[in-house]
């Protein structure tokens, strides 16, 4: 790595010392190598070196954290082979085992364990597994939808998105939205902004926005056209008892669904 040629942008990211440094680059462009070199330079800075046990490096996955630690160890060992008598390198090589290199989740869990008394939590808490989280989310979703159905709050939504036999499609749609929300730093604020975008002034009882009215008008015209087609198909079905018996119930069911949408 010492002989690696860095681009100007990479060198800037490696050498920057004051303020926050944000590095954005495509996959495979050398971000990890840049971060390793930046850490090595901080450890070996002749004027103001950083001790390895005071470093915090967080990643999204355990594999990335393990790779980062392995690269730092390899780089320090290489430098020690080149200069085996350097006491600072020897000390940093030992202290690297105490460096905080791990996932965001593990770092947050460590902070909670250290300051549990300030959070009113038990110190022996456990991190929920993916399967446990999935079961809890499913249970909470079913309970929330059951309550909403009892209150009559999701009738139109269920008619539009639930399947004929069960509401699994509706559940999956809500879960997809929930998981997407969790990718935002402030999910509830994001959701409120989207509600305001599609239903401006909803809390104040305001009517639809101009562009929303265009969509509603188009949907109404389309529904009316489909109703006409279904009515004509039903009339033609009645001309043949066998055809009427085979197809009329399904056509009538679709017609009733469109009538509910018009309401």
SEDRENMI-276197 format. One record per residue: residue number from 1; residue in three letters; chain; x, y, z of N, C-alpha, C in turn. Coordinates in steps of 0.05 Angstrom, whole numbers, plus 5000, padded with zeros to 4 digits. Example, Ala and Ser with C-alpha at 12.3 -4.5 7.8 and 13.67 -1.06 7.14 Angstrom:
2
[site 1; ALA; A; [5264; 4886; 5156]; [5246; 4910; 5156]; [5264; 4934; 5156]]
[site 2; SER; A; [5257; 4955; 5142]; [5273; 4979; 5143]; [5258; 5001; 5157]]
END
This chain:
263
[site 1; UNK; A; [5017; 4976; 5000]; [5000; 5000; 5000]; [5017; 5025; 5000]]
[site 2; UNK; A; [5042; 5023; 5010]; [5059; 5046; 5011]; [5066; 5056; 4984]]
[site 3; UNK; A; [5068; 5037; 4964]; [5075; 5044; 4937]; [5051; 5050; 4920]]
[site 4; UNK; A; [5027; 5049; 4931]; [5003; 5054; 4915]; [5002; 5083; 4907]]
[site 5; UNK; A; [4993; 5088; 4883]; [4991; 5116; 4873]; [4962; 5125; 4878]]
[site 6; UNK; A; [4959; 5146; 4893]; [4933; 5156; 4899]; [4925; 5179; 4880]]
[site 7; UNK; A; [4900; 5180; 4874]; [4890; 5203; 4859]; [4890; 5228; 4877]]
[site 8; UNK; A; [4887; 5251; 4865]; [4887; 5276; 4881]; [4864; 5275; 4901]]
[site 9; UNK; A; [4840; 5265; 4892]; [4817; 5264; 4911]; [4822; 5245; 4933]]
[site 10; UNK; A; [4834; 5222; 4927]; [4841; 5202; 4948]; [4861; 5213; 4968]]
[site 11; UNK; A; [4881; 5227; 4957]; [4902; 5239; 4974]; [4890; 5260; 4993]]
[site 12; UNK; A; [4871; 5275; 4982]; [4857; 5295; 4999]; [4843; 5282; 5022]]
[site 13; UNK; A; [4829; 5260; 5016]; [4814; 5246; 5037]; [4833; 5234; 5057]]
[site 14; UNK; A; [4856; 5225; 5049]; [4875; 5213; 5067]; [4888; 5234; 5085]]
[site 15; UNK; A; [4894; 5256; 5074]; [4910; 5276; 5088]; [4894; 5297; 5104]]
[site 16; UNK; A; [4868; 5299; 5098]; [4852; 5319; 5112]; [4852; 5315; 5142]]
[site 17; UNK; A; [4855; 5336; 5157]; [4857; 5333; 5186]; [4836; 5350; 5201]]
[site 18; UNK; A; [4827; 5372; 5191]; [4808; 5388; 5206]; [4780; 5386; 5193]]
[site 19; UNK; A; [4760; 5385; 5210]; [4733; 5384; 5200]; [4725; 5356; 5193]]
[site 20; UNK; A; [4701; 5354; 5182]; [4689; 5328; 5174]; [4696; 5322; 5145]]
[site 21; UNK; A; [4703; 5297; 5139]; [4710; 5289; 5112]; [4689; 5269; 5103]]
[site 22; UNK; A; [4676; 5275; 5081]; [4656; 5257; 5069]; [4667; 5247; 5043]]
[site 23; UNK; A; [4669; 5220; 5040]; [4679; 5208; 5016]; [4657; 5192; 5003]]
[site 24; UNK; A; [4651; 5199; 4978]; [4630; 5185; 4962]; [4643; 5175; 4937]]
[site 25; UNK; A; [4641; 5149; 4932]; [4653; 5137; 4909]; [4639; 5111; 4902]]
[site 26; UNK; A; [4642; 5102; 4878]; [4629; 5077; 4869]; [4642; 5053; 4882]]
[site 27; UNK; A; [4628; 5031; 4881]; [4638; 5006; 4892]; [4663; 4998; 4877]]
[site 28; UNK; A; [4683; 4988; 4892]; [4708; 4979; 4880]; [4727; 5001; 4873]]
[site 29; UNK; A; [4722; 5026; 4882]; [4739; 5048; 4874]; [4761; 5054; 4894]]
[site 30; UNK; A; [4762; 5038; 4915]; [4785; 5041; 4934]; [4778; 5056; 4960]]
[site 31; UNK; A; [4753; 5057; 4967]; [4746; 5071; 4992]; [4759; 5058; 5016]]
[site 32; UNK; A; [4758; 5032; 5018]; [4770; 5018; 5041]; [4800; 5023; 5042]]
[site 33; UNK; A; [4813; 5021; 5019]; [4842; 5026; 5019]; [4849; 5055; 5028]]
[site 34; UNK; A; [4832; 5074; 5020]; [4836; 5102; 5028]; [4833; 5104; 5059]]
[site 35; UNK; A; [4812; 5091; 5069]; [4807; 5093; 5098]; [4830; 5080; 5114]]
[site 36; UNK; A; [4840; 5058; 5104]; [4862; 5044; 5117]; [4886; 5062; 5118]]
[site 37; UNK; A; [4892; 5074; 5095]; [4916; 5092; 5093]; [4912; 5117; 5111]]
[site 38; UNK; A; [4887; 5127; 5112]; [4882; 5150; 5130]; [4887; 5142; 5159]]
[site 39; UNK; A; [4877; 5118; 5167]; [4881; 5109; 5194]; [4911; 5106; 5200]]
[site 40; UNK; A; [4926; 5094; 5181]; [4954; 5090; 5185]; [4969; 5116; 5188]]
[site 41; UNK; A; [4962; 5136; 5172]; [4975; 5162; 5175]; [4968; 5175; 5201]]
[site 42; UNK; A; [4944; 5171; 5211]; [4937; 5182; 5238]; [4953; 5168; 5260]]
[site 43; UNK; A; [4957; 5142; 5257]; [4972; 5127; 5277]; [5002; 5135; 5277]]
[site 44; UNK; A; [5012; 5142; 5253]; [5041; 5147; 5251]; [5048; 5176; 5246]]
[site 45; UNK; A; [5029; 5194; 5251]; [5034; 5222; 5248]; [5057; 5231; 5266]]
[site 46; UNK; A; [5079; 5241; 5255]; [5102; 5248; 5271]; [5097; 5270; 5291]]
[site 47; UNK; A; [5078; 5288; 5286]; [5073; 5311; 5304]; [5050; 5305; 5324]]
[site 48; UNK; A; [5029; 5292; 5314]; [5006; 5288; 5332]; [4994; 5260; 5326]]
[site 49; UNK; A; [5008; 5239; 5334]; [4998; 5212; 5329]; [4973; 5205; 5345]]
[site 50; UNK; A; [4956; 5189; 5334]; [4933; 5179; 5348]; [4938; 5150; 5357]]
[site 51; UNK; A; [4930; 5144; 5381]; [4934; 5117; 5392]; [4912; 5099; 5380]]
[site 52; UNK; A; [4920; 5074; 5373]; [4901; 5056; 5360]; [4877; 5050; 5378]]
[site 53; UNK; A; [4881; 5048; 5404]; [4859; 5042; 5422]; [4839; 5065; 5425]]
[site 54; UNK; A; [4845; 5088; 5414]; [4827; 5111; 5415]; [4812; 5115; 5388]]
[site 55; UNK; A; [4816; 5097; 5369]; [4803; 5099; 5343]; [4776; 5086; 5344]]
[site 56; UNK; A; [4757; 5098; 5329]; [4731; 5087; 5325]; [4726; 5085; 5295]]
[site 57; UNK; A; [4723; 5061; 5285]; [4717; 5056; 5257]; [4692; 5038; 5256]]
[site 58; UNK; A; [4670; 5048; 5245]; [4646; 5033; 5243]; [4639; 5027; 5214]]
[site 59; UNK; A; [4627; 5004; 5210]; [4619; 4995; 5183]; [4590; 4985; 5185]]
[site 60; UNK; A; [4579; 4977; 5162]; [4552; 4967; 5162]; [4551; 4937; 5166]]
[site 61; UNK; A; [4572; 4923; 5159]; [4572; 4893; 5161]; [4595; 4883; 5177]]
[site 62; UNK; A; [4592; 4859; 5189]; [4614; 4847; 5204]; [4637; 4840; 5185]]
[site 63; UNK; A; [4631; 4832; 5160]; [4652; 4825; 5141]; [4669; 4850; 5135]]
[site 64; UNK; A; [4657; 4873; 5131]; [4672; 4897; 5125]; [4689; 4905; 5149]]
[site 65; UNK; A; [4679; 4902; 5173]; [4694; 4908; 5197]; [4719; 4890; 5200]]
[site 66; UNK; A; [4714; 4864; 5195]; [4736; 4845; 5196]; [4757; 4851; 5175]]
[site 67; UNK; A; [4748; 4858; 5151]; [4767; 4865; 5130]; [4784; 4890; 5138]]
[site 68; UNK; A; [4771; 4909; 5149]; [4784; 4934; 5157]; [4806; 4928; 5178]]
[site 69; UNK; A; [4799; 4912; 5198]; [4818; 4905; 5219]; [4842; 4889; 5207]]
[site 70; UNK; A; [4835; 4870; 5189]; [4856; 4854; 5177]; [4875; 4871; 5161]]
[site 71; UNK; A; [4864; 4890; 5146]; [4882; 4907; 5130]; [4900; 4925; 5147]]
[site 72; UNK; A; [4889; 4935; 5169]; [4905; 4952; 5186]; [4927; 4935; 5199]]
[site 73; UNK; A; [4920; 4911; 5208]; [4941; 4894; 5220]; [4963; 4887; 5200]]
[site 74; UNK; A; [4954; 4881; 5175]; [4974; 4874; 5155]; [4992; 4898; 5149]]
[site 75; UNK; A; [4981; 4922; 5148]; [4997; 4945; 5142]; [5016; 4951; 5164]]
[site 76; UNK; A; [5007; 4949; 5189]; [5025; 4954; 5212]; [5048; 4933; 5213]]
[site 77; UNK; A; [5041; 4908; 5207]; [5062; 4887; 5207]; [5082; 4892; 5185]]
[site 78; UNK; A; [5072; 4901; 5162]; [5091; 4908; 5140]; [5110; 4930; 5148]]
[site 79; UNK; A; [5099; 4950; 5161]; [5116; 4973; 5170]; [5136; 4964; 5192]]
[site 80; UNK; A; [5128; 4945; 5209]; [5146; 4934; 5229]; [5168; 4918; 5217]]
[site 81; UNK; A; [5162; 4903; 5195]; [5183; 4888; 5182]; [5204; 4907; 5170]]
[site 82; UNK; A; [5194; 4930; 5160]; [5212; 4949; 5148]; [5228; 4965; 5170]]
[site 83; UNK; A; [5217; 4967; 5193]; [5230; 4982; 5215]; [5224; 4968; 5242]]
[site 84; UNK; A; [5236; 4944; 5246]; [5229; 4928; 5270]; [5236; 4941; 5296]]
[site 85; UNK; A; [5253; 4961; 5296]; [5261; 4973; 5322]; [5244; 4997; 5330]]
[site 86; UNK; A; [5223; 5004; 5315]; [5206; 5027; 5321]; [5188; 5020; 5344]]
[site 87; UNK; A; [5192; 5032; 5368]; [5175; 5026; 5391]; [5146; 5035; 5387]]
[site 88; UNK; A; [5142; 5057; 5373]; [5114; 5067; 5369]; [5098; 5047; 5352]]
[site 89; UNK; A; [5110; 5037; 5331]; [5096; 5017; 5314]; [5090; 4992; 5330]]
[site 90; UNK; A; [5109; 4983; 5347]; [5104; 4959; 5363]; [5081; 4964; 5382]]
[site 91; UNK; A; [5080; 4987; 5394]; [5058; 4994; 5413]; [5032; 4995; 5398]]
[site 92; UNK; A; [5031; 5007; 5375]; [5006; 5009; 5360]; [4996; 4982; 5350]]
[site 93; UNK; A; [5015; 4965; 5344]; [5008; 4938; 5335]; [4994; 4923; 5357]]
[site 94; UNK; A; [5003; 4927; 5382]; [4990; 4914; 5405]; [4963; 4927; 5411]]
[site 95; UNK; A; [4962; 4954; 5411]; [4938; 4968; 5418]; [4916; 4965; 5397]]
[site 96; UNK; A; [4923; 4957; 5373]; [4903; 4954; 5352]; [4881; 4934; 5360]]
[site 97; UNK; A; [4888; 4915; 5377]; [4868; 4896; 5386]; [4847; 4909; 5402]]
[site 98; UNK; A; [4852; 4932; 5414]; [4833; 4947; 5430]; [4818; 4969; 5415]]
[site 99; UNK; A; [4825; 4971; 5389]; [4812; 4992; 5373]; [4782; 4984; 5369]]
[site 100; UNK; A; [4765; 5004; 5368]; [4737; 4999; 5364]; [4731; 4998; 5334]]
[site 101; UNK; A; [4733; 4974; 5323]; [4728; 4970; 5295]; [4705; 4949; 5293]]
[site 102; UNK; A; [4682; 4958; 5285]; [4659; 4939; 5284]; [4636; 4952; 5269]]
[site 103; UNK; A; [4613; 4940; 5272]; [4589; 4950; 5258]; [4576; 4972; 5274]]
[site 104; UNK; A; [4559; 4987; 5261]; [4544; 5009; 5275]; [4528; 4997; 5297]]
[site 105; UNK; A; [4516; 4974; 5292]; [4499; 4961; 5312]; [4515; 4953; 5337]]
[site 106; UNK; A; [4539; 4942; 5333]; [4555; 4933; 5356]; [4565; 4957; 5372]]
[site 107; UNK; A; [4571; 4979; 5358]; [4580; 5003; 5373]; [4558; 5014; 5390]]
[site 108; UNK; A; [4534; 5016; 5378]; [4511; 5026; 5393]; [4505; 5008; 5417]]
[site 109; UNK; A; [4506; 4982; 5413]; [4501; 4964; 5435]; [4521; 4967; 5457]]
[site 110; UNK; A; [4546; 4972; 5449]; [4567; 4976; 5469]; [4562; 5002; 5485]]
[site 111; UNK; A; [4553; 5023; 5472]; [4547; 5048; 5486]; [4523; 5044; 5505]]
[site 112; UNK; A; [4503; 5029; 5497]; [4480; 5024; 5515]; [4489; 5008; 5539]]
[site 113; UNK; A; [4506; 4988; 5535]; [4516; 4972; 5558]; [4532; 4989; 5577]]
[site 114; UNK; A; [4547; 5007; 5567]; [4564; 5024; 5584]; [4548; 5044; 5599]]
[site 115; UNK; A; [4527; 5054; 5587]; [4511; 5076; 5600]; [4483; 5067; 5605]]
[site 116; UNK; A; [4479; 5041; 5611]; [4452; 5031; 5615]; [4438; 5045; 5638]]
[site 117; UNK; A; [4454; 5054; 5658]; [4442; 5067; 5682]; [4430; 5094; 5675]]
[site 118; UNK; A; [4439; 5106; 5654]; [4427; 5132; 5645]; [4402; 5128; 5628]]
[site 119; UNK; A; [4399; 5103; 5618]; [4377; 5097; 5600]; [4355; 5082; 5613]]
[site 120; UNK; A; [4359; 5075; 5639]; [4339; 5059; 5654]; [4334; 5032; 5640]]
[site 121; UNK; A; [4356; 5019; 5633]; [4355; 4993; 5620]; [4370; 4973; 5636]]
[site 122; UNK; A; [4364; 4947; 5633]; [4379; 4926; 5646]; [4405; 4922; 5631]]
[site 123; UNK; A; [4427; 4918; 5646]; [4453; 4915; 5633]; [4456; 4889; 5618]]
[site 124; UNK; A; [4439; 4869; 5623]; [4441; 4844; 5609]; [4421; 4841; 5586]]
[site 125; UNK; A; [4414; 4864; 5574]; [4396; 4863; 5551]; [4409; 4848; 5528]]
[site 126; UNK; A; [4392; 4838; 5509]; [4402; 4823; 5486]; [4393; 4837; 5460]]
[site 127; UNK; A; [4408; 4834; 5439]; [4401; 4844; 5413]; [4381; 4825; 5400]]
[site 128; UNK; A; [4359; 4835; 5391]; [4339; 4818; 5379]; [4349; 4806; 5353]]
[site 129; UNK; A; [4342; 4781; 5349]; [4350; 4768; 5324]; [4332; 4776; 5301]]
[site 130; UNK; A; [4340; 4771; 5276]; [4324; 4779; 5253]; [4297; 4764; 5254]]
[site 131; UNK; A; [4297; 4739; 5262]; [4272; 4723; 5263]; [4254; 4734; 5284]]
[site 132; UNK; A; [4265; 4741; 5307]; [4248; 4752; 5329]; [4236; 4779; 5320]]
[site 133; UNK; A; [4252; 4795; 5307]; [4242; 4821; 5297]; [4220; 4817; 5277]]
[site 134; UNK; A; [4224; 4798; 5259]; [4203; 4792; 5239]; [4177; 4784; 5252]]
[site 135; UNK; A; [4179; 4766; 5272]; [4154; 4757; 5286]; [4140; 4780; 5300]]
[site 136; UNK; A; [4156; 4797; 5313]; [4144; 4820; 5328]; [4131; 4839; 5309]]
[site 137; UNK; A; [4144; 4845; 5286]; [4133; 4863; 5266]; [4107; 4852; 5255]]
[site 138; UNK; A; [4107; 4826; 5249]; [4082; 4813; 5238]; [4059; 4815; 5259]]
[site 139; UNK; A; [4066; 4809; 5284]; [4045; 4810; 5305]; [4034; 4839; 5308]]
[site 140; UNK; A; [4052; 4858; 5308]; [4044; 4886; 5312]; [4027; 4895; 5288]]
[site 141; UNK; A; [4035; 4887; 5264]; [4020; 4895; 5240]; [3992; 4883; 5240]]
[site 142; UNK; A; [3990; 4857; 5246]; [3964; 4845; 5247]; [3946; 4858; 5268]]
[site 143; UNK; A; [3957; 4864; 5291]; [3942; 4877; 5312]; [3932; 4905; 5303]]
[site 144; UNK; A; [3951; 4920; 5291]; [3944; 4947; 5282]; [3922; 4947; 5260]]
[site 145; UNK; A; [3925; 4928; 5241]; [3905; 4927; 5220]; [3878; 4917; 5230]]
[site 146; UNK; A; [3879; 4898; 5249]; [3854; 4888; 5261]; [3839; 4911; 5275]]
[site 147; UNK; A; [3854; 4927; 5290]; [3841; 4950; 5303]; [3831; 4970; 5283]]
[site 148; UNK; A; [3846; 4975; 5261]; [3837; 4993; 5240]; [3812; 4983; 5226]]
[site 149; UNK; A; [3811; 4957; 5222]; [3786; 4946; 5209]; [3762; 4950; 5227]]
[site 150; UNK; A; [3766; 4945; 5254]; [3744; 4948; 5273]; [3734; 4977; 5273]]
[site 151; UNK; A; [3753; 4996; 5270]; [3745; 5024; 5270]; [3735; 5034; 5243]]
[site 152; UNK; A; [3737; 5016; 5223]; [3728; 5024; 5196]; [3746; 5044; 5183]]
[site 153; UNK; A; [3772; 5044; 5190]; [3790; 5064; 5180]; [3804; 5056; 5154]]
[site 154; UNK; A; [3803; 5031; 5146]; [3818; 5022; 5123]; [3800; 5008; 5102]]
[site 155; UNK; A; [3774; 5013; 5103]; [3756; 5000; 5084]; [3764; 5003; 5055]]
[site 156; UNK; A; [3767; 5028; 5046]; [3774; 5034; 5018]; [3801; 5023; 5012]]
[site 157; UNK; A; [3820; 5025; 5031]; [3847; 5015; 5026]; [3847; 4985; 5022]]
[site 158; UNK; A; [3831; 4971; 5039]; [3830; 4942; 5036]; [3817; 4934; 5010]]
[site 159; UNK; A; [3795; 4948; 5002]; [3782; 4942; 4977]; [3801; 4945; 4953]]
[site 160; UNK; A; [3819; 4965; 4955]; [3837; 4971; 4933]; [3860; 4952; 4932]]
[site 161; UNK; A; [3870; 4943; 4955]; [3896; 4928; 4955]; [3894; 4900; 4966]]
[site 162; UNK; A; [3874; 4893; 4982]; [3872; 4866; 4993]; [3863; 4847; 4971]]
[site 163; UNK; A; [3871; 4821; 4974]; [3863; 4801; 4956]; [3834; 4792; 4960]]
[site 164; UNK; A; [3825; 4775; 4943]; [3797; 4765; 4946]; [3793; 4747; 4970]]
[site 165; UNK; A; [3814; 4732; 4976]; [3811; 4712; 4998]; [3822; 4721; 5024]]
[site 166; UNK; A; [3843; 4738; 5024]; [3854; 4747; 5049]; [3867; 4775; 5044]]
[site 167; UNK; A; [3878; 4786; 5065]; [3890; 4812; 5063]; [3920; 4812; 5063]]
[site 168; UNK; A; [3932; 4789; 5053]; [3961; 4786; 5052]; [3974; 4808; 5035]]
[site 169; UNK; A; [3962; 4814; 5012]; [3973; 4835; 4995]; [3975; 4862; 5010]]
[site 170; UNK; A; [3954; 4868; 5025]; [3954; 4893; 5040]; [3976; 4892; 5061]]
[site 171; UNK; A; [3979; 4869; 5075]; [4000; 4867; 5095]; [4028; 4871; 5083]]
[site 172; UNK; A; [4032; 4859; 5060]; [4058; 4861; 5046]; [4064; 4890; 5038]]
[site 173; UNK; A; [4043; 4904; 5029]; [4046; 4932; 5021]; [4054; 4949; 5044]]
[site 174; UNK; A; [4041; 4945; 5067]; [4047; 4961; 5091]; [4075; 4954; 5101]]
[site 175; UNK; A; [4083; 4928; 5100]; [4110; 4921; 5108]; [4131; 4933; 5090]]
[site 176; UNK; A; [4126; 4933; 5064]; [4145; 4946; 5046]; [4149; 4975; 5052]]
[site 177; UNK; A; [4127; 4989; 5058]; [4128; 5017; 5065]; [4144; 5021; 5091]]
[site 178; UNK; A; [4138; 5003; 5111]; [4151; 5005; 5137]; [4181; 5002; 5134]]
[site 179; UNK; A; [4189; 4981; 5119]; [4218; 4976; 5116]; [4232; 4999; 5101]]
[site 180; UNK; A; [4218; 5010; 5081]; [4230; 5033; 5067]; [4233; 5057; 5086]]
[site 181; UNK; A; [4213; 5061; 5103]; [4215; 5083; 5122]; [4239; 5081; 5140]]
[site 182; UNK; A; [4245; 5056; 5148]; [4267; 5052; 5166]; [4294; 5059; 5155]]
[site 183; UNK; A; [4296; 5063; 5128]; [4321; 5071; 5116]; [4326; 5101; 5119]]
[site 184; UNK; A; [4306; 5115; 5129]; [4309; 5144; 5133]; [4316; 5150; 5162]]
[site 185; UNK; A; [4331; 5171; 5167]; [4339; 5177; 5194]; [4316; 5185; 5212]]
[site 186; UNK; A; [4295; 5198; 5200]; [4272; 5206; 5215]; [4247; 5195; 5201]]
[site 187; UNK; A; [4241; 5169; 5204]; [4219; 5157; 5188]; [4192; 5170; 5191]]
[site 188; UNK; A; [4185; 5177; 5216]; [4158; 5189; 5220]; [4156; 5216; 5206]]
[site 189; UNK; A; [4178; 5232; 5207]; [4178; 5258; 5193]; [4175; 5253; 5163]]
[site 190; UNK; A; [4190; 5234; 5153]; [4189; 5228; 5124]; [4160; 5220; 5116]]
[site 191; UNK; A; [4147; 5204; 5132]; [4120; 5195; 5125]; [4101; 5219; 5126]]
[site 192; UNK; A; [4104; 5236; 5146]; [4087; 5260; 5148]; [4090; 5278; 5124]]
[site 193; UNK; A; [4115; 5280; 5114]; [4120; 5297; 5090]; [4107; 5285; 5066]]
[site 194; UNK; A; [4107; 5259; 5063]; [4094; 5246; 5040]; [4064; 5248; 5042]]
[site 195; UNK; A; [4053; 5246; 5066]; [4024; 5250; 5069]; [4016; 5278; 5061]]
[site 196; UNK; A; [4032; 5298; 5069]; [4027; 5326; 5062]; [4030; 5330; 5032]]
[site 197; UNK; A; [4049; 5315; 5020]; [4053; 5318; 4991]; [4028; 5309; 4975]]
[site 198; UNK; A; [4017; 5287; 4983]; [3994; 5276; 4968]; [3967; 5286; 4978]]
[site 199; UNK; A; [3966; 5294; 5004]; [3942; 5304; 5015]; [3947; 5330; 5030]]
[site 200; UNK; A; [3953; 5351; 5015]; [3960; 5377; 5028]; [3937; 5387; 5045]]
[site 201; UNK; A; [3943; 5395; 5069]; [3922; 5406; 5086]; [3902; 5386; 5095]]
[site 202; UNK; A; [3909; 5360; 5095]; [3889; 5340; 5102]; [3878; 5344; 5130]]
[site 203; UNK; A; [3895; 5352; 5148]; [3886; 5355; 5176]; [3865; 5378; 5178]]
[site 204; UNK; A; [3867; 5397; 5160]; [3849; 5420; 5161]; [3824; 5415; 5144]]
[site 205; UNK; A; [3822; 5391; 5132]; [3798; 5385; 5116]; [3798; 5398; 5089]]
[site 206; UNK; A; [3821; 5405; 5078]; [3823; 5418; 5052]; [3817; 5398; 5030]]
[site 207; UNK; A; [3807; 5408; 5007]; [3801; 5390; 4985]; [3826; 5381; 4970]]
[site 208; UNK; A; [3823; 5365; 4949]; [3846; 5355; 4934]; [3861; 5377; 4920]]
[site 209; UNK; A; [3887; 5373; 4916]; [3903; 5393; 4901]; [3895; 5391; 4872]]
[site 210; UNK; A; [3903; 5411; 4856]; [3896; 5411; 4827]; [3906; 5386; 4813]]
[site 211; UNK; A; [3931; 5379; 4817]; [3941; 5355; 4803]; [3928; 5330; 4813]]
[site 212; UNK; A; [3920; 5329; 4839]; [3906; 5306; 4849]; [3878; 5304; 4837]]
[site 213; UNK; A; [3866; 5327; 4832]; [3839; 5327; 4820]; [3840; 5317; 4791]]
[site 214; UNK; A; [3862; 5323; 4777]; [3865; 5312; 4750]; [3866; 5281; 4750]]
[site 215; UNK; A; [3881; 5270; 4770]; [3882; 5241; 4772]; [3855; 5230; 4779]]
[site 216; UNK; A; [3841; 5243; 4798]; [3814; 5233; 4805]; [3795; 5234; 4782]]
[site 217; UNK; A; [3796; 5255; 4766]; [3778; 5257; 4743]; [3784; 5235; 4723]]
[site 218; UNK; A; [3810; 5231; 4718]; [3818; 5210; 4699]; [3809; 5182; 4709]]
[site 219; UNK; A; [3813; 5177; 4735]; [3805; 5152; 4746]; [3775; 5148; 4744]]
[site 220; UNK; A; [3760; 5170; 4749]; [3731; 5168; 4746]; [3722; 5162; 4718]]
[site 221; UNK; A; [3734; 5175; 4699]; [3727; 5169; 4671]; [3734; 5141; 4663]]
[site 222; UNK; A; [3757; 5131; 4672]; [3765; 5103; 4666]; [3746; 5084; 4679]]
[site 223; UNK; A; [3738; 5089; 4704]; [3719; 5071; 4718]; [3692; 5071; 4703]]
[site 224; UNK; A; [3683; 5094; 4694]; [3658; 5095; 4680]; [3659; 5080; 4654]]
[site 225; UNK; A; [3681; 5082; 4640]; [3685; 5067; 4615]; [3684; 5037; 4620]]
[site 226; UNK; A; [3699; 5028; 4641]; [3699; 5000; 4648]; [3672; 4990; 4656]]
[site 227; UNK; A; [3657; 5006; 4670]; [3630; 4999; 4678]; [3612; 4994; 4653]]
[site 228; UNK; A; [3616; 5012; 4633]; [3601; 5008; 4609]; [3608; 4982; 4595]]
[site 229; UNK; A; [3633; 4975; 4594]; [3642; 4950; 4582]; [3631; 4926; 4597]]
[site 230; UNK; A; [3631; 4927; 4623]; [3621; 4905; 4639]; [3591; 4902; 4636]]
[site 231; UNK; A; [3577; 4924; 4635]; [3547; 4923; 4631]; [3541; 4911; 4604]]
[site 232; UNK; A; [3556; 4919; 4584]; [3551; 4907; 4557]; [3557; 4877; 4557]]
[site 233; UNK; A; [3579; 4869; 4571]; [3586; 4841; 4571]; [3565; 4825; 4586]]
[site 234; UNK; A; [3553; 4836; 4607]; [3532; 4822; 4622]; [3507; 4819; 4604]]
[site 235; UNK; A; [3500; 4839; 4589]; [3477; 4837; 4571]; [3481; 4815; 4551]]
[site 236; UNK; A; [3506; 4813; 4540]; [3511; 4793; 4520]; [3511; 4765; 4533]]
[site 237; UNK; A; [3520; 4763; 4558]; [3520; 4738; 4572]; [3492; 4727; 4575]]
[site 238; UNK; A; [3473; 4744; 4580]; [3446; 4735; 4585]; [3432; 4724; 4560]]
[site 239; UNK; A; [3444; 4728; 4537]; [3433; 4717; 4513]; [3438; 4687; 4511]]
[site 240; UNK; A; [3456; 4676; 4526]; [3462; 4647; 4526]; [3464; 4638; 4555]]
[site 241; UNK; A; [3445; 4621; 4565]; [3444; 4612; 4592]; [3470; 4600; 4602]]
[site 242; UNK; A; [3483; 4584; 4584]; [3508; 4571; 4592]; [3531; 4591; 4597]]
[site 243; UNK; A; [3532; 4611; 4579]; [3552; 4632; 4582]; [3546; 4649; 4606]]
[site 244; UNK; A; [3520; 4655; 4610]; [3513; 4671; 4634]; [3520; 4657; 4660]]
[site 245; UNK; A; [3516; 4631; 4661]; [3523; 4615; 4685]; [3553; 4615; 4690]]
[site 246; UNK; A; [3569; 4614; 4668]; [3597; 4612; 4671]; [3611; 4638; 4678]]
[site 247; UNK; A; [3601; 4660; 4666]; [3616; 4685; 4667]; [3602; 4708; 4682]]
[site 248; UNK; A; [3576; 4707; 4683]; [3561; 4730; 4695]; [3568; 4736; 4724]]
[site 249; UNK; A; [3572; 4715; 4741]; [3579; 4722; 4769]; [3605; 4737; 4772]]
[site 250; UNK; A; [3625; 4730; 4757]; [3651; 4744; 4759]; [3648; 4772; 4748]]
[site 251; UNK; A; [3634; 4775; 4726]; [3630; 4802; 4714]; [3615; 4820; 4733]]
[site 252; UNK; A; [3594; 4809; 4746]; [3579; 4825; 4764]; [3595; 4833; 4789]]
[site 253; UNK; A; [3613; 4815; 4798]; [3630; 4821; 4820]; [3649; 4844; 4814]]
[site 254; UNK; A; [3660; 4844; 4789]; [3677; 4866; 4781]; [3661; 4892; 4779]]
[site 255; UNK; A; [3637; 4890; 4769]; [3620; 4914; 4766]; [3614; 4926; 4793]]
[site 256; UNK; A; [3608; 4909; 4813]; [3602; 4920; 4839]; [3627; 4933; 4852]]
[site 257; UNK; A; [3651; 4921; 4846]; [3675; 4933; 4857]; [3680; 4961; 4845]]
[site 258; UNK; A; [3674; 4964; 4820]; [3677; 4990; 4807]; [3657; 5010; 4818]]
[site 259; UNK; A; [3633; 5000; 4823]; [3612; 5018; 4835]; [3621; 5028; 4862]]
[site 260; UNK; A; [3634; 5011; 4878]; [3643; 5020; 4904]; [3665; 5041; 4902]]
[site 261; UNK; A; [3682; 5037; 4881]; [3703; 5057; 4877]; [3691; 5084; 4869]]
[site 262; UNK; A; [3670; 5084; 4854]; [3657; 5109; 4846]; [3646; 5124; 4870]]
[site 263; UNK; A; [3637; 5109; 4890]; [3626; 5121; 4914]; [3648; 5137; 4929]]
END
